[in-house]
Amino acid sequence: MKTAVWLYLFMFVAFFDLHAQYPILSPFAISLGAAPSFIGLILGVYSITHIPGNLLAGYGVDKYGSKPFIVFSLLIAGLVLLAQSKVSDPWDLLYIRSISGFVLAFLSPACLSLLAKLASDQVQQGKLMAGNGMVHTIASVLSPAAGAYLVAQFGFERSFTFLGWGLIVTGLLAWFGVKESRYKKAAAELFASPASGSGDAALPGPASGRGSSIPWLFFSVPLSISCSQGILFFELPLMKETHGSILTSGVFFSLVSLGALVTLSMLFLSRIAPLIRVSYGALALAIIFFGMSVKWPLPMYASLILIGMAKGVIFPAIASLLAASTTSQRYGRVFSLLSISYSIGAFIGPMLAGHLRTHVSSYFLAFLCLMVALSLLPLRATRTPVQA
């Protein structure tokens, strides 16, 4: 399990750096003179440039293994952050963010693929995915407030420099810490075919004949979830409750992650079929966003904690579902499809919020995205399998 600990460390640092920038990127872009619609583009382009990186990572990880992509992603992303600390124009920030989105696109499929191969059985695989969710959540609890504190103490330039060097050092550690070769054969033998016949293992749907029963339309759910999160991350630093304070917006981001930590700690939830957790978690998330759009009586901090609790149910369930529904030879491609879904949603969300927030509540847009995905999924999800 030493390799699992290393992987958790790499993902912790990567997620920490990513989430630490959420409360400070919008104010940083404003300080450079960017308009709200352009800020939405800056936030969204990071995600849209994930797509070519995810496509390359999917096949590359399956062919060459995870380690080269983990090291490459961490080192180059660190150098890009060092460059980001020197930008003085909104267009330069846009270019830097697009490069950062591309190189970090390799990290998640590579880490998830190797993590899935470490398991000795399907139960342990689910636990490892839950551990990944826990690491992600702890990082996202600490990092927004930490990022806001760094800016308050040292300014934007030095904060991005610290974060960049953190990624570079972690990339060097990855070169020595990841031992991958001995897990490849074991994983191929253990997961020679996807689990079937259990509501806890596989997505319902016809076999594709290639070891995957994952319907294409299933990916509309993570796409819509990511879209709603992109809208939330765009709105939080700009809402009136923050009073223009970067530190307050950082605390709000941390509240979302604290809520996720609550449900991730409820280990009994892993006994519920992943597809049920995904569906009902997404429905709960939609209801929360609808409540926020009509200004329900719950205070903002309570709404953010509830959003986090829904995320804590959804994200580990999605990863467990995909890992159990395909073979180890296709982990890279399946997790790259998942990352692409997240990337497209995270691009659409800030763009929608930036252009339409003066006409309609951004939170209603998040509700609408989630409900459309959920309403479409039962109609065709069991008919159109993915040829991953």
C-alpha angles and dihedrals in degrees: 000000000000089000090053090054090052091049091050089051093051093047091046092055093044093048091043091055092045097048093041087065096053098084094038106042096073094048090044091052090047090052087056091053100259120158119231093255090051090049088057088053092049091051093043100046090064088063099040092054086055089075101072089041091051092049091052092043094052095061095028094056092049091049105036104020132246104279100075091050094047092052094043093048096049097045097046093042089054092052090048091053090052088054090047090059089065101050119119102174131062091232091054089052089051092053093046093049091050091054091046091052091053098050096043090051088080096057104068099047090045095050096042092047093052092042091055090051093055093069122103092204141001094269092055089046090058091049092051090052090049088051089053089053090050092051091047091050096047089051092049091048093055103032106063093053090041092051092049090048092050091053092046091052104034109013130241099293098054092040092057089045092055092048092048094053089048090060094046093052091047091051090055090050090051091059091061101029104052115084106180112155099080093056098054099075094039092053093048090053096043098046099035090142133015119262115261139180094041126099087211096059119034138038112246113253144098120297112257095209090242100080097269130105096171111128116225093231091060088076090064087075097059088041092056092043090052090046091054091048091050089054091049093048090050093049102042099072090045102046119109093241090071091058088214092297117141090200092055092050089050090055090050090054089050091052089061090054093045088057090052090051090057095058094038087059090057095090093178089072089074088071090067117088109267093230091056091049091050094048099045093039091054090047091052090049091052092051091051093052090048089052091051091049092056092042097245117198096259111108118246095253091055092049091051092050090051090050089053092049090054090049090051089059097043109045101052089044092055093050093046092048094052094044091052094045100058141040126266090248089065101041092106094052096044094048090045088056088052091050090048090054090051091047095051091047093047089052096048095045101062091038092055092045093047094052103033106033091099091055105037137010111275089218090057088055088054090050091049094051092051095046093048091053093047094046093050097045100071092048099062109359093103094049108052115055124195118249093208 
